[in-house]
């Protein structure tokens, strides 16, 4: 029982961090790369941290199927951001 409570607490903390910090920053970053801007070193470090957190949280999504649609949407958002950022870098170099 205490493992369930502990895991629920972890999920709540991760979702709160996502809602309060990660998602707003990711959406702002997506808006900037969609406008043609390059990512800064700070942006890249932020995104690396987000991806590391997502990797560590993956076992939770495996055990809690209700989290899988959210995990898939976040993965798609990361992909959109990084793909557009690479496209912007290629344009700026060429």
N, CA, C and O atoms as a GROMACS GRO file, in nm:
protein
  376
    1UNK      N    1   0.082  -0.121   0.000
    1UNK     CA    2   0.000   0.000   0.000
    1UNK      C    3   0.086   0.126   0.000
    1UNK      O    4   0.056   0.222  -0.071
    2UNK      N    5   0.193   0.127   0.078
    2UNK     CA    6   0.273   0.248   0.083
    2UNK      C    7   0.343   0.275  -0.050
    2UNK      O    8   0.367   0.391  -0.083
    3UNK      N    9   0.376   0.170  -0.127
    3UNK     CA   10   0.432   0.190  -0.260
    3UNK      C   11   0.334   0.260  -0.351
    3UNK      O   12   0.372   0.347  -0.430
    4UNK      N   13   0.205   0.223  -0.342
    4UNK     CA   14   0.102   0.289  -0.423
    4UNK      C   15   0.090   0.436  -0.385
    4UNK      O   16   0.080   0.522  -0.473
    5UNK      N   17   0.093   0.465  -0.257
    5UNK     CA   18   0.083   0.604  -0.211
    5UNK      C   19   0.207   0.682  -0.255
    5UNK      O   20   0.197   0.796  -0.300
    6UNK      N   21   0.323   0.620  -0.242
    6UNK     CA   22   0.448   0.683  -0.283
    6UNK      C   23   0.447   0.712  -0.433
    6UNK      O   24   0.487   0.820  -0.476
    7UNK      N   25   0.404   0.614  -0.510
    7UNK     CA   26   0.400   0.631  -0.655
    7UNK      C   27   0.298   0.737  -0.696
    7UNK      O   28   0.324   0.815  -0.787
    8UNK      N   29   0.185   0.740  -0.629
    8UNK     CA   30   0.085   0.844  -0.657
    8UNK      C   31   0.142   0.982  -0.629
    8UNK      O   32   0.119   1.076  -0.704
    9UNK      N   33   0.216   0.994  -0.520
    9UNK     CA   34   0.280   1.121  -0.487
    9UNK      C   35   0.381   1.162  -0.593
    9UNK      O   36   0.390   1.279  -0.629
   10UNK      N   37   0.458   1.066  -0.642
   10UNK     CA   38   0.555   1.096  -0.747
   10UNK      C   39   0.484   1.143  -0.874
   10UNK      O   40   0.528   1.239  -0.937
   11UNK      N   41   0.376   1.077  -0.909
   11UNK     CA   42   0.301   1.115  -1.028
   11UNK      C   43   0.245   1.256  -1.012
   11UNK      O   44   0.253   1.338  -1.104
   12UNK      N   45   0.188   1.285  -0.896
   12UNK     CA   46   0.133   1.418  -0.871
   12UNK      C   47   0.242   1.525  -0.880
   12UNK      O   48   0.220   1.632  -0.937
   13UNK      N   49   0.360   1.497  -0.824
   13UNK     CA   50   0.469   1.594  -0.829
   13UNK      C   51   0.516   1.616  -0.973
   13UNK      O   52   0.540   1.730  -1.014
   14UNK      N   53   0.528   1.508  -1.050
   14UNK     CA   54   0.569   1.521  -1.189
   14UNK      C   55   0.468   1.599  -1.272
   14UNK      O   56   0.505   1.682  -1.354
   15UNK      N   57   0.340   1.571  -1.249
   15UNK     CA   58   0.236   1.643  -1.324
   15UNK      C   59   0.232   1.791  -1.285
   15UNK      O   60   0.210   1.877  -1.370
   16UNK      N   61   0.254   1.820  -1.158
   16UNK     CA   62   0.256   1.960  -1.116
   16UNK      C   63   0.375   2.033  -1.178
   16UNK      O   64   0.362   2.146  -1.224
   17UNK      N   65   0.491   1.968  -1.180
   17UNK     CA   66   0.609   2.030  -1.242
   17UNK      C   67   0.584   2.052  -1.390
   17UNK      O   68   0.620   2.156  -1.446
   18UNK      N   69   0.521   1.954  -1.455
   18UNK     CA   70   0.490   1.967  -1.597
   18UNK      C   71   0.398   2.087  -1.621
   18UNK      O   72   0.424   2.170  -1.708
   19UNK      N   73   0.292   2.096  -1.543
   19UNK     CA   74   0.194   2.204  -1.561
   19UNK      C   75   0.249   2.341  -1.525
   19UNK      O   76   0.222   2.439  -1.595
   20UNK      N   77   0.325   2.348  -1.418
   20UNK     CA   78   0.370   2.478  -1.367
   20UNK      C   79   0.496   2.530  -1.435
   20UNK      O   80   0.512   2.651  -1.449
   21UNK      N   81   0.585   2.441  -1.477
   21UNK     CA   82   0.714   2.485  -1.527
   21UNK      C   83   0.747   2.433  -1.666
   21UNK      O   84   0.776   2.511  -1.757
   22UNK      N   85   0.743   2.303  -1.683
   22UNK     CA   86   0.792   2.244  -1.806
   22UNK      C   87   0.708   2.280  -1.928
   22UNK      O   88   0.760   2.330  -2.027
   23UNK      N   89   0.577   2.256  -1.919
   23UNK     CA   90   0.491   2.279  -2.036
   23UNK      C   91   0.489   2.426  -2.079
   23UNK      O   92   0.503   2.453  -2.199
   24UNK      N   93   0.473   2.522  -1.989
   24UNK     CA   94   0.476   2.662  -2.035
   24UNK      C   95   0.608   2.698  -2.105
   24UNK      O   96   0.607   2.768  -2.206
   25UNK      N   97   0.719   2.649  -2.051
   25UNK     CA   98   0.850   2.677  -2.112
   25UNK      C   99   0.863   2.606  -2.246
   25UNK      O  100   0.918   2.662  -2.341
   26UNK      N  101   0.814   2.483  -2.255
   26UNK     CA  102   0.819   2.410  -2.382
   26UNK      C  103   0.735   2.478  -2.489
   26UNK      O  104   0.776   2.488  -2.604
   27UNK      N  105   0.617   2.525  -2.451
   27UNK     CA  106   0.530   2.593  -2.548
   27UNK      C  107   0.590   2.724  -2.594
   27UNK      O  108   0.578   2.762  -2.711
   28UNK      N  109   0.655   2.795  -2.502
   28UNK     CA  110   0.723   2.919  -2.539
   28UNK      C  111   0.839   2.890  -2.634
   28UNK      O  112   0.860   2.962  -2.731
   29UNK      N  113   0.913   2.784  -2.605
   29UNK     CA  114   1.024   2.744  -2.691
   29UNK      C  115   0.973   2.703  -2.829
   29UNK      O  116   1.034   2.738  -2.930
   30UNK      N  117   0.864   2.629  -2.834
   30UNK     CA  118   0.806   2.588  -2.962
   30UNK      C  119   0.764   2.710  -3.043
   30UNK      O  120   0.785   2.715  -3.164
   31UNK      N  121   0.704   2.807  -2.976
   31UNK     CA  122   0.662   2.930  -3.045
   31UNK      C  123   0.782   3.001  -3.107
   31UNK      O  124   0.775   3.050  -3.220
   32UNK      N  125   0.892   3.006  -3.034
   32UNK     CA  126   1.011   3.074  -3.085
   32UNK      C  127   1.075   2.998  -3.201
   32UNK      O  128   1.113   3.060  -3.301
   33UNK      N  129   1.086   2.865  -3.190
   33UNK     CA  130   1.147   2.792  -3.303
   33UNK      C  131   1.054   2.792  -3.424
   33UNK      O  132   1.101   2.792  -3.538
   34UNK      N  133   0.923   2.791  -3.400
   34UNK     CA  134   0.828   2.802  -3.512
   34UNK      C  135   0.841   2.936  -3.584
   34UNK      O  136   0.811   2.946  -3.702
   35UNK      N  137   0.886   3.038  -3.510
   35UNK     CA  138   0.906   3.170  -3.569
   35UNK      C  139   1.043   3.182  -3.637
   35UNK      O  140   1.077   3.287  -3.690
   36UNK      N  141   1.120   3.074  -3.635
   36UNK     CA  142   1.248   3.073  -3.704
   36UNK      C  143   1.369   3.098  -3.617
   36UNK      O  144   1.481   3.104  -3.669
   37UNK      N  145   1.350   3.113  -3.488
   37UNK     CA  146   1.463   3.139  -3.399
   37UNK      C  147   1.542   3.012  -3.372
   37UNK      O  148   1.489   2.901  -3.376
   38UNK      N  149   1.669   3.031  -3.343
   38UNK     CA  150   1.754   2.920  -3.302
   38UNK      C  151   1.741   2.903  -3.150
   38UNK      O  152   1.709   2.998  -3.079
   39UNK      N  153   1.766   2.782  -3.103
   39UNK     CA  154   1.764   2.759  -2.959
   39UNK      C  155   1.896   2.808  -2.900
   39UNK      O  156   2.003   2.792  -2.960
   40UNK      N  157   1.888   2.866  -2.782
   40UNK     CA  158   2.008   2.907  -2.711
   40UNK      C  159   2.068   2.787  -2.638
   40UNK      O  160   2.006   2.681  -2.631
   41UNK      N  161   2.186   2.805  -2.585
   41UNK     CA  162   2.249   2.699  -2.506
   41UNK      C  163   2.161   2.666  -2.385
   41UNK      O  164   2.148   2.550  -2.346
   42UNK      N  165   2.102   2.769  -2.326
   42UNK     CA  166   2.010   2.750  -2.212
   42UNK      C  167   1.889   2.667  -2.254
   42UNK      O  168   1.846   2.578  -2.180
   43UNK      N  169   1.834   2.695  -2.372
   43UNK     CA  170   1.720   2.617  -2.423
   43UNK      C  171   1.757   2.470  -2.441
   43UNK      O  172   1.680   2.381  -2.406
   44UNK      N  173   1.875   2.447  -2.495
   44UNK     CA  174   1.920   2.310  -2.519
   44UNK      C  175   1.938   2.237  -2.386
   44UNK      O  176   1.898   2.121  -2.373
   45UNK      N  177   1.999   2.303  -2.288
   45UNK     CA  178   2.016   2.242  -2.156
   45UNK      C  179   1.880   2.212  -2.092
   45UNK      O  180   1.862   2.107  -2.030
   46UNK      N  181   1.788   2.305  -2.105
   46UNK     CA  182   1.653   2.283  -2.052
   46UNK      C  183   1.589   2.161  -2.116
   46UNK      O  184   1.534   2.076  -2.047
   47UNK      N  185   1.595   2.154  -2.248
   47UNK     CA  186   1.534   2.043  -2.319
   47UNK      C  187   1.601   1.910  -2.284
   47UNK      O  188   1.533   1.808  -2.271
   48UNK      N  189   1.732   1.911  -2.268
   48UNK     CA  190   1.801   1.789  -2.226
   48UNK      C  191   1.752   1.744  -2.088
   48UNK      O  192   1.732   1.625  -2.065
   49UNK      N  193   1.734   1.839  -1.997
   49UNK     CA  194   1.682   1.806  -1.864
   49UNK      C  195   1.541   1.749  -1.869
   49UNK      O  196   1.509   1.654  -1.798
   50UNK      N  197   1.459   1.807  -1.952
   50UNK     CA  198   1.322   1.759  -1.968
   50UNK      C  199   1.322   1.616  -2.023
   50UNK      O  200   1.246   1.531  -1.977
   51UNK      N  201   1.407   1.592  -2.120
   51UNK     CA  202   1.414   1.457  -2.178
   51UNK      C  203   1.468   1.355  -2.077
   51UNK      O  204   1.423   1.241  -2.075
   52UNK      N  205   1.562   1.395  -1.996
   52UNK     CA  206   1.613   1.305  -1.891
   52UNK      C  207   1.502   1.272  -1.791
   52UNK      O  208   1.485   1.157  -1.751
   53UNK      N  209   1.425   1.374  -1.752
   53UNK     CA  210   1.312   1.351  -1.661
   53UNK      C  211   1.210   1.256  -1.724
   53UNK      O  212   1.158   1.166  -1.658
   54UNK      N  213   1.182   1.277  -1.852
   54UNK     CA  214   1.085   1.193  -1.922
   54UNK      C  215   1.134   1.048  -1.927
   54UNK      O  216   1.056   0.954  -1.911
   55UNK      N  217   1.263   1.031  -1.948
   55UNK     CA  218   1.319   0.896  -1.951
   55UNK      C  219   1.305   0.828  -1.815
   55UNK      O  220   1.272   0.710  -1.807
   56UNK      N  221   1.331   0.903  -1.709
   56UNK     CA  222   1.318   0.847  -1.574
   56UNK      C  223   1.172   0.818  -1.539
   56UNK      O  224   1.144   0.727  -1.461
   57UNK      N  225   1.080   0.895  -1.595
   57UNK     CA  226   0.937   0.877  -1.564
   57UNK      C  227   0.871   0.770  -1.651
   57UNK      O  228   0.758   0.730  -1.625
   58UNK      N  229   0.940   0.723  -1.753
   58UNK     CA  230   0.882   0.624  -1.844
   58UNK      C  231   0.829   0.499  -1.774
   58UNK      O  232   0.723   0.450  -1.811
   59UNK      N  233   0.899   0.445  -1.674
   59UNK     CA  234   0.843   0.328  -1.605
   59UNK      C  235   0.708   0.355  -1.538
   59UNK      O  236   0.624   0.265  -1.528
   60UNK      N  237   0.686   0.479  -1.492
   60UNK     CA  238   0.556   0.514  -1.436
   60UNK      C  239   0.447   0.505  -1.542
   60UNK      O  240   0.338   0.452  -1.516
   61UNK      N  241   0.476   0.555  -1.660
   61UNK     CA  242   0.378   0.550  -1.768
   61UNK      C  243   0.353   0.406  -1.811
   61UNK      O  244   0.242   0.371  -1.853
   62UNK      N  245   0.455   0.322  -1.800
   62UNK     CA  246   0.437   0.180  -1.832
   62UNK      C  247   0.341   0.114  -1.734
   62UNK      O  248   0.260   0.029  -1.771
   63UNK      N  249   0.352   0.153  -1.608
   63UNK     CA  250   0.266   0.092  -1.504
   63UNK      C  251   0.128   0.157  -1.496
   63UNK      O  252   0.034   0.096  -1.445
   64UNK      N  253   0.116   0.280  -1.545
   64UNK     CA  254  -0.011   0.354  -1.536
   64UNK      C  255  -0.054   0.392  -1.677
   64UNK      O  256  -0.016   0.497  -1.729
   65UNK      N  257  -0.132   0.307  -1.737
   65UNK     CA  258  -0.171   0.324  -1.877
   65UNK      C  259  -0.242   0.457  -1.903
   65UNK      O  260  -0.239   0.507  -2.015
   66UNK      N  261  -0.306   0.513  -1.802
   66UNK     CA  262  -0.375   0.641  -1.820
   66UNK      C  263  -0.277   0.755  -1.847
   66UNK      O  264  -0.318   0.860  -1.897
   67UNK      N  265  -0.150   0.737  -1.816
   67UNK     CA  266  -0.048   0.839  -1.842
   67UNK      C  267   0.010   0.830  -1.983
   67UNK      O  268   0.075   0.924  -2.029
   68UNK      N  269  -0.013   0.721  -2.052
   68UNK     CA  270   0.049   0.700  -2.182
   68UNK      C  271   0.008   0.802  -2.289
   68UNK      O  272   0.093   0.844  -2.366
   69UNK      N  273  -0.120   0.843  -2.296
   69UNK     CA  274  -0.152   0.946  -2.396
   69UNK      C  275  -0.078   1.078  -2.370
   69UNK      O  276  -0.035   1.144  -2.465
   70UNK      N  277  -0.063   1.115  -2.245
   70UNK     CA  278   0.011   1.236  -2.211
   70UNK      C  279   0.158   1.221  -2.249
   70UNK      O  280   0.217   1.312  -2.307
   71UNK      N  281   0.216   1.106  -2.217
   71UNK     CA  282   0.356   1.081  -2.252
   71UNK      C  283   0.376   1.088  -2.403
   71UNK      O  284   0.476   1.141  -2.451
   72UNK      N  285   0.282   1.034  -2.478
   72UNK     CA  286   0.292   1.037  -2.625
   72UNK      C  287   0.283   1.180  -2.677
   72UNK      O  288   0.356   1.217  -2.769
   73UNK      N  289   0.194   1.260  -2.620
   73UNK     CA  290   0.181   1.400  -2.664
   73UNK      C  291   0.306   1.480  -2.631
   73UNK      O  292   0.350   1.563  -2.710
   74UNK      N  293   0.365   1.453  -2.514
   74UNK     CA  294   0.487   1.524  -2.477
   74UNK      C  295   0.602   1.483  -2.568
   74UNK      O  296   0.683   1.567  -2.607
   75UNK      N  297   0.610   1.355  -2.601
   75UNK     CA  298   0.714   1.309  -2.692
   75UNK      C  299   0.698   1.376  -2.828
   75UNK      O  300   0.797   1.417  -2.888
   76UNK      N  301   0.576   1.388  -2.875
   76UNK     CA  302   0.551   1.455  -3.003
   76UNK      C  303   0.592   1.602  -2.996
   76UNK      O  304   0.648   1.655  -3.092
   77UNK      N  305   0.563   1.668  -2.885
   77UNK     CA  306   0.602   1.808  -2.869
   77UNK      C  307   0.753   1.823  -2.871
   77UNK      O  308   0.804   1.913  -2.938
   78UNK      N  309   0.826   1.738  -2.799
   78UNK     CA  310   0.972   1.743  -2.801
   78UNK      C  311   1.024   1.724  -2.943
   78UNK      O  312   1.115   1.794  -2.987
   79UNK      N  313   0.964   1.629  -3.014
   79UNK     CA  314   1.007   1.602  -3.152
   79UNK      C  315   0.983   1.725  -3.241
   79UNK      O  316   1.070   1.761  -3.321
   80UNK      N  317   0.867   1.787  -3.228
   80UNK     CA  318   0.837   1.906  -3.308
   80UNK      C  319   0.938   2.016  -3.282
   80UNK      O  320   0.987   2.080  -3.374
   81UNK      N  321   0.968   2.038  -3.155
   81UNK     CA  322   1.062   2.145  -3.118
   81UNK      C  323   1.200   2.116  -3.174
   81UNK      O  324   1.261   2.203  -3.237
   82UNK      N  325   1.250   1.996  -3.152
   82UNK     CA  326   1.386   1.967  -3.196
   82UNK      C  327   1.397   1.962  -3.348
   82UNK      O  328   1.497   2.006  -3.405
   83UNK      N  329   1.295   1.909  -3.414
   83UNK     CA  330   1.298   1.905  -3.561
   83UNK      C  331   1.300   2.046  -3.619
   83UNK      O  332   1.378   2.074  -3.710
   84UNK      N  333   1.217   2.133  -3.567
   84UNK     CA  334   1.212   2.270  -3.617
   84UNK      C  335   1.341   2.345  -3.584
   84UNK      O  336   1.390   2.424  -3.664
   85UNK      N  337   1.396   2.319  -3.466
   85UNK     CA  338   1.522   2.385  -3.428
   85UNK      C  339   1.634   2.341  -3.522
   85UNK      O  340   1.716   2.424  -3.561
   86UNK      N  341   1.640   2.214  -3.558
   86UNK     CA  342   1.742   2.167  -3.652
   86UNK      C  343   1.723   2.229  -3.790
   86UNK      O  344   1.819   2.265  -3.858
   87UNK      N  345   1.597   2.241  -3.830
   87UNK     CA  346   1.565   2.305  -3.958
   87UNK      C  347   1.612   2.451  -3.957
   87UNK      O  348   1.670   2.499  -4.054
   88UNK      N  349   1.586   2.519  -3.846
   88UNK     CA  350   1.628   2.660  -3.834
   88UNK      C  351   1.781   2.671  -3.840
   88UNK      O  352   1.834   2.762  -3.903
   89UNK      N  353   1.852   2.580  -3.773
   89UNK     CA  354   1.998   2.582  -3.774
   89UNK      C  355   2.050   2.563  -3.916
   89UNK      O  356   2.144   2.631  -3.959
   90UNK      N  357   1.990   2.470  -3.989
   90UNK     CA  358   2.033   2.445  -4.126
   90UNK      C  359   2.011   2.568  -4.214
   90UNK      O  360   2.096   2.601  -4.298
   91UNK      N  361   1.900   2.636  -4.196
   91UNK     CA  362   1.871   2.757  -4.274
   91UNK      C  363   1.970   2.868  -4.240
   91UNK      O  364   2.017   2.939  -4.328
   92UNK      N  365   2.002   2.882  -4.112
   92UNK     CA  366   2.092   2.988  -4.068
   92UNK      C  367   2.236   2.964  -4.115
   92UNK      O  368   2.311   3.059  -4.137
   93UNK      N  369   2.274   2.839  -4.131
   93UNK     CA  370   2.410   2.807  -4.177
   93UNK      C  371   2.421   2.814  -4.328
   93UNK      O  372   2.529   2.840  -4.382
   94UNK      N  373   2.309   2.792  -4.397
   94UNK     CA  374   2.313   2.788  -4.543
   94UNK      C  375   2.290   2.919  -4.602
   94UNK      O  376   2.289   2.933  -4.724
   0.00000   0.00000   0.00000
